[in-house]
Each structure stands twice: as C-alpha cells, then as structure tokens.
C-alpha cells in the first residue's frame, strides 16, 4: 500500500491515470485517508457532482493482511446528500484485493467531457480504462455477472447501478462478496452518485499473482492475531449473537426496548416484529436451504451475514441487515420478510442505500402516497427509483427531498441524511451521535446502542440524557480510529468489554508496521480524523445549528415510554470538546 | 395601525383571534416589523411548515395614507425555500386597506388540527374565520372572483392558489390589484406554502367605512408629499421609462449590457430579445386594447404596470414584469410574448413565484426534459405544478430541488433561492447582493443594477469587482429601510439621484408621525433590520459559506464579455461590516 492510484476522468482526450507514492498520506489508511485527502484536496463549497469533487477508495491499515476482520473499505468524497464530508464503509472483497494490489487508495478526479460510461480493470500488470456504453443502466447483479464472464470469477467489483448513473443522492457503491455478488454496499451519503458523476460504472480488481501483505514483525503479528481471534470468539455478541442471527438479532431487542422506530418514527414498537426478527429470518434461511451464518469477506470470523432464498429455494439476496429489515419493515409497517428481502435485492441491484430508501418510502407513506404496510407499493416505489421516473427521482434523492416534495414535517434526517433503526428518544445516546456526527445521522459513527441497550462497554440508561454526550464522544473517537484500520466495526463489541482484545488489535498494528503505538495514539488518531472531517464541514457551511435533531424528536413524545429527546443543545455542543 | 391581529390557527376547537396593541413593535412597520417579529418570535430551527413558524402581513409606515407610492405590503416568515428569514414584498391593494383598518400586522400562528381550509373576512366590525372547503384547489382568479361575489367588489384579497395549498416552496401569496385581480404577488421564498400550512386560503379585507390615516402634522405632510410627487415625476426612470414600458424596458438594456441570462445562465445575450422587449410588449398591449401604463395600487404615480390582452383582445394577465419575461423568456430560450404572458397568467393563478418557476424550468431544460425554446413544454410544466403531479412537485419546489432531482450542476441559486434576471458576472454589483442578502438571491434586496447599468446614483463599472461591495452594502441598507416605509422600491431611482426627493420622503414620515428623523436615522433603521435578519439566519445555521455564488459563476466565463464573477470571498465577507 505504498502508492495512490489517481485517475483523472476529465483529462483531454479521455481519462488518464498515474500511480504516485503515498507521500504526505503515508501511515494513514481507510477513513483516515479518505477524510484527510478529501479535507485537503476538495474545496468544501464545490458541487458534489462536479469536477472538483474526488472519490476516494481506501482499504484500512490491516486490510490485505491475514488479520481477522480486516476487510472493510472506506469510500470518501463530498456527499451529494449531506453537502458535507462523507466516509461510507463497506465489506466485501474489494478492500483486501485493493490492499494486496499495493494501493493505499484509488482516487477518481475530474469529470468526463463526454457521456461515455467507463469500466476499469486493475491487476498486477496495471490499469485499463475502457469505454463500455453497453453497461448503461445495468443493475449491479447483471453488471458483475458480465464482469466475471469478461475478467474471470476471482475478480472483486466496485460498481454502481442505475441510481448511481442517475446521480441520485441515495446511490450506493456495491462491492462484491465472497461469492462475487454485489451485496456489500458503501451505502450512505450518495457516494454512488459521485461515482456516476465521474462516469465510472465499475472498477474490477484482480489480485491474482499478488500475495498477502507481510508484517514487519511476523511473530508479534501472528501472536497478536491469535489473541485477537480468541477475543472476538469469546465475546457473546461477536462469538454468539451475530453469528447465529446476524445483525437482525436486534429487531426483538430494540422492539423490547421501545426504541424501534415504527411508521416513520411515530412509535417505538412494531406489532409485527416477531415476523421479521433475526430469529425468524435465520429459521427461514436455514429451512429454504440458504444460510444464517456467513462471512462477507475473506478473513471474517464473526460471519454475521447469511443467504436468503426465495420460497422456491432460489437465491434472492444476502441476509438483509437489521437496518434494512427495519427501514423497509417496521418503518414502513411491513411485516413480510419475503417482501423485505425483495426490497433488499432491488436496492442492491439498482444501487441505493437501504436505510435512505426505506426512510424515503416511510416519508412518502406519511404523505399518503401509499398506506403503511403496503409491501407491493413499497416494491413499486423502488422500481420507480430504478427506472428514474419523476417519483423515482424524488424518492431516490432521499428522505429530505421526499419530505420537501410532499411537504411532510416529520422527516427523520440530520444533515439531510436519514436516521437508521434506533429512535433517538428511546436510545438517547445514539441521538447524540445522529445529531453531531460529521456524517449526518449515522448509527455506525458512534454506536451508543451498544452501551445504552446491549450493556457493552458499561451501562448508560438509554432513557436519560445523562452520560450520553461522553458516551457518544468516546465512541465517535474510537470508531473513527477503527474505520482507519479496515476492521469491521463489530469488533468494537469485543474491544469495549475486553481490554486484552483491544491490546491485541494495537499489537497487531504494531507488529505489522513495526511501531509502538499505545491506546492514546489510537485515540489521537480518531480525534484527528474527526477534526479533519469537522474542518471540512465548517468550510461547507455547517455550524452547531446543523448538530441538531429535527424538532419533532424534541416536541413529540415517543410511545411506549412517552419520552422526548432530552439532551440539551448546550450539551450537544460539547461533544467535540476534548 | 396601533394593533396587531394575531390569529391562532392551532387553537383547540378551531382558530381564534385577538387584536393586541403593537406594544414592543411600536414605530416599526413593513419589513421592519415582519423581520423583527419573525426574528424575535420564530425559533430559527423550526420546520417552516410547522406550528412554530409565523406568517406576518405588515403594511409600511406610510401605507394607508395619501403619500404617493406607499402601497407595498411586507410578508414575513421563516422561508420553506431558503430555510432562512423571508420578507416578500407585494403591490396591490392589501397594504393600503390593512393600514386603514388600523392593523400594523396580521400574524398567522400555530397549525390547524384538521384538514379544513379557511377563509377570513376582516372589516371595521371585526374578524370572521370561516371553514370553506369548497375553495380547495381553486386558482387565484376563480377564488377572488368568488370572494368578490360573496363580499363585494371593493374588497382586497390576499390568497394562495393550489401551489400554496400543496405547500410548495415556490408558492406565492397573491394580492389583488385595483381591478380586483390576483396579479400582485408576494412571490419569493415560498410564503404561500406557509399560508397553506396555516390552512388559510384567503384573507379578504374591506376598509369600507374607514378613512385615510391622518398625519400628526397635516401641513408638513402635505407639503412634503407634493415635493415627493414632483421628484418622482421628474426623474427619467420613474417619470418616463417605467411609465412608458414598465420594468420590461430592461430587456433590451440588459441584453445590450451582455448581462441578460440566457439558456439557464449560459450566455449573456438572447437572440430573441427584441421580440419580448418592453417596447414590443407595450406596442402589443396598446394594439390589442390593453394598456401599457397602469398602476398596481391606489396612490401609484409611476404606473409601471399594464394590461395584457390575448390575440382576441380578451384580458389575459397584467403586464408581465421584466423578471417574469426573462424567467420564462430568455432564460428558457422562449421568444414568444403570448406564451410568456400565458405562463405569467398560469403562475398567478396557481400561485407560484414567476422567477423561481422560470428558473426551475430552465434547469429542467438543461436536464433535457424539454428543449430550450419549447414554449408548449414550459406551459405544460407549469400545469404539472398546478396539478401537483410528481414532476410538478419537483418543479414547484424550486430550482434547487429540480437541480437535485435531475442532477444538474448549473443551478443558479443562492441559499436555495433562484437568481433573477441579471447575470452576476456581467453585473458584478448585483452578484454581491445575490450572494450576501439574508433573503437569498434577490435583485430587490440591493439593486446594484441601478448604478452598474442605469448609472443611477453614480457609476460603478459592472464588469469590475471594484466598488461593488460598498455599492451593494449601501443599497441593502437603504432597501431594508424603504421596505419598512411601504414605499414601492422604484422610488429608489429618484431618491438616489435627487437628495431633495430623499428629504421629501423623510419629511413625509416626520410630518406623519410628528418625528424629527434624519437621513442617519433611516440608515440606522436599515442596518437594524438587516441585523435582525442576519441574526435569525445565524440561528438557522447560515455562515459566510452561504454568502457565496454557485461555483460555475466563478469558474465559467460568460459570453459576450467572457467574464467571471470576480469579487473575492474576503470582500463578500465585508458587506455587513459597517
């Protein structure tokens, strides 16, 4: 990972590329690299779909090594959804492959001078940038199938569907999984629209002939990785809950906690929750010959994913995540797992963020376009997005635009990005993260649910404002650092409860790079990433006024606890005082 | 004007009202009152369509008196279009009538608990608030006709069309003119959407039995008014240009100056300009039995309006303003005056801002929805807005939403509000006003065109950045003060060139109120209004980053001068340093 591949899509005569040494970006990776580079090189007031924005794909510090769980990819840019900085994080194979190819990052720059659509093929021999207009408006599934036929079964793809080509603000970038399916998405913030604006349909990566990245201190690294694996396997969440039921194990948990946003954040409990819970989902998957325990990338030992077959036992989609099941399920009053799985498949194929899409549909239902619970209507709406009809243009640009178009007041967004599957009134810690994260409403930016609801890393009463700012602050710092390592965020459960597992992670990094980092250094890294992100956002015009929840969370009480969001503005403004 | 009529649309059991003394708001009026009240009483982060927003209708200091040109109405609220504070200003009869009824303001507060649509009738005997769902989705023309049948020919109406009921961000509030037609609009910033959110279709005003407001010092007032009238009549713009050809006299002028934004701000000159110029328009109006010189309210002596008949000599619309002719004309490549007049009529009837609507259509044409110059397509698009189709929901929410929906980069907005009919590259002074006005892009907020192009109030080279900040600053201050007086902004031409006419205005105010204000007091008033507005916007999250033009004005040169916007960010940030 000693070079950065810069591809200028706007060069005269067609795209050009150059692989340059990492230079000033040496020693940073993942979100650390995407956010630093975007913050340094992208003018904060540029049009996100214009020539001045840059799209950065960066594997983490430990990606491409044998370190377990190290396969996450960071995708960064100025977000067309929020107008601020964005790091969207994905599993799948791309990160490992990119790292083994020796790239610390691919950076797409400029803007094509014509309407051509490009595919790229990158392997040990170099880079090919090829016009291929036959790919226009292909869904991700057909697209990657075509790429595998052309470039072989072992490639990893990063691609956009029709939504990305139409530059919709909910457009995702799909990364292929171990089976070569486009199921793992850098979903949030419209990164797919930026790829579409660069005229790039797919980047095909092939690491044939490359080897694992090798550590400076192999013994130390290997030994630490063993402790690391043991630590993850012994924690109840990463060793048992997630493998057995996947992230959707949370449906029953959040519903029980009264924090499961139902009918566009009207209530905290959903009548149909058992029909769409992780437990039910796992049973259906196993019964139909799919799988309830499956990894999304090589080196995953948690294996929180799965394979969802349709009624006829035919592959439909990967196991939908908790947030997806919620967004299309309880949020829209839908309790039909097959319909939700179909929506997940369509989202992956058209290339849209499942959270944003579910939130848009929820807002549209509130506006009266369909009844809550109408699964057929929801499926049709996603098709409208994929086809780019006028309604699709509204929905596909996210919940905020949908709310604007239909004059809906209850629009659950922060910085224009839709809230995920935890009501901030019943889980006040996550409310602090939603409000203040530079990313907009984002559960992964500081997952206070862990401590508020799962009692991981201690206990902080989810219904009280007390302690939430400190909790969110610490988690946001830790998360920024984890997102720089290429580690799956779920390792946080283990390291929050088990200091020795956190130490194993630090030891792995030190063993790999020949460093002597301490826990304090990790904290400093997280802070520096957040600072770069907030600096960018300040330049883009964000102030404390943007670090707020929509007023209905402050004014309207959420059943069953009948609770409002109670963390004060003054306290929110202290999150980044460290 | 010693009382404020506060109407609570959200009261239990239906709307209630109370007339309260002006109290702390004594001595301020027009934009001074709307902006002060909104800044004091509306939470800057509230949802603009929610219960916490307030819609304020305020006549000016001299409205309802015999003072010539004093019939302007200020309408204020938090804008659904910009998210900041808004004062939209309209001619027509409402301001005079409201003032004679003794109201310094009507304030619509709260939010109805049901879906009923209300009409209000206000006369010397009091206030009636009546549910009338038969008015739902009526166009403004049918609506006011119905009101005149019900309440008599002499009433003045303030009303919304279907766009306001659908709470679109381009929705206007129509004020009836001297003929009782809904042709004078508080157009900008979506004030009609706020009226729609309050559930109010129309406010019918009847000043029968009321008299002119009487001055404290009748002699001084009368004598000053005489000097005032003389001053306005002797200035070439207010005495000759505007009466003869209306505001559309500017088409040829701006085209000649190379500052006439054509095809969505692609060029500075329009081939078809002579076909749609004020000179041509006046000839058509006279030829068809309309009128080219007509006032919009009692007491107007400039009479810049007119009556536009269709080919068959039947009334079609009032004389479309320059900005309207531009927005639907050159901006969309349309050179057909009858089509433009029809678009003006439809805008007035559906109740949308002509500038925002023309800009939305221009952006849609850039996106390829129709060809530039296709008048039928443009007319159809406005019908889509009026019908509230999905396309209409996009267009009707303004140019920024349209740009978002169709991923257009060239979107000529500041603070989400569409730019009017002067390209800021060829008229750099107006660019400073667009960028920095608390209202968003707004030519009326500091009409630097006067000095840049018309050489009124001195000369400042329109193509140079030099002197533009000072020019815009002084004009923004003066305009805020004028907007508080109820005076038509066109009096600015006379007072900028003729100190004695400015003195006559001050003497009128002093004669009316028994005061001893000086020119410095007027400046202080303007500054205090701007400060209140900027304070609100700061609370709503606006920073210097929002005081910027879209990047294409900085990056792309405008033919024929091949000039970019050259005022630096640093200079823009000094506009409000006084």
Interface residues (C-beta under 8 A of the other chain):
Chain A: X43 X44 X45 X46 X47 X49 X50 X52 X166 X167 X168 X169 X193 X196 X197 X389 X390 X391 X393 X394 X397 X401 X404 X405 X406 X407 X409 X538 X539 X540 X541 X542 X543 X544 X545 X546 X548 X550 X551 X552
Chain B: X43 X44 X45 X46 X47 X49 X50 X52 X166 X167 X168 X169 X193 X196 X197 X389 X390 X391 X393 X394 X397 X401 X404 X405 X406 X407 X409 X538 X539 X540 X541 X542 X543 X544 X545 X546 X548 X550 X551 X552
